[in-house]
């Protein structure tokens, strides 16, 4: 269950991307995926594979294990099993 203190993976990725001022198009190009793929992840419609999550983390220059949450506190950025 997600609470306001526990942002979803989709929220974390979107927040990180916008904080870094990276567009969906730019992120998609950096990780060699489609714009639609990034959009689906950010809207919570699909979960990234571990490899994609690693690529997103690298492109946004954050650790996959401790990406900052939208409230500024560390939150795990982990893919679904």
C-alpha positions in Angstrom: 0.0 0.0 0.0 1.3 3.4 -0.9 0.9 6.4 1.3 1.8 10.1 0.8 5.1 9.3 2.6 5.7 6.3 0.3 5.9 7.5 -3.4 5.4 5.0 -6.1 8.3 4.1 -8.5 6.4 6.0 -11.2 6.3 9.2 -9.0 10.0 8.9 -8.1 11.1 8.5 -11.7 9.0 11.4 -12.9 10.1 13.6 -10.0 13.8 12.8 -10.6 13.5 13.5 -14.3 11.7 16.8 -13.9 14.1 17.9 -11.1 17.0 17.2 -13.5 15.1 19.2 -16.2 15.3 16.1 -18.6 12.4 15.7 -21.0 10.7 12.4 -21.6 12.2 12.5 -25.2 15.7 13.1 -23.8 15.4 10.3 -21.3 14.0 7.9 -23.9 16.9 8.7 -26.2 19.5 8.3 -23.4 18.3 4.8 -22.6 17.4 3.8 -26.1 13.7 3.3 -25.4 10.6 4.9 -26.8 8.9 8.0 -25.4 5.8 5.8 -24.9 7.8 3.4 -22.8 8.9 6.2 -20.4 5.4 7.6 -20.3 3.9 4.3 -19.4 6.4 3.8 -16.6 5.8 7.4 -15.3 2.0 6.8 -15.3 2.4 3.5 -13.5 1.0 1.5 -16.4 4.1 -0.7 -16.7 7.0 -1.6 -14.5 10.6 -1.3 -15.8 12.8 -4.4 -16.0 15.9 -4.2 -13.8 18.1 -3.4 -16.8 15.8 -0.5 -17.7 15.8 0.8 -14.2 19.6 0.7 -14.1 19.7 2.7 -17.4 17.2 5.2 -16.1 19.2 5.6 -12.8 22.4 6.1 -14.8 20.8 8.6 -17.1 19.4 10.6 -14.2 22.7 10.2 -12.3 21.2 8.6 -9.2 21.8 5.3 -7.4 19.1 2.8 -8.1 19.1 1.8 -4.4 18.7 5.2 -2.9 17.0 7.7 -5.2 15.6 10.7 -3.4 11.8 10.7 -2.9 9.7 13.6 -3.8 9.8 14.8 -0.1 13.6 14.9 -0.3 14.2 11.8 1.9 15.9 8.7 0.5 13.6 6.1 -1.0 14.5 2.9 -2.7 14.1 2.9 -6.5 13.5 -0.8 -7.2 11.8 -2.6 -10.0 8.9 -4.9 -9.5 9.9 -8.5 -9.1 
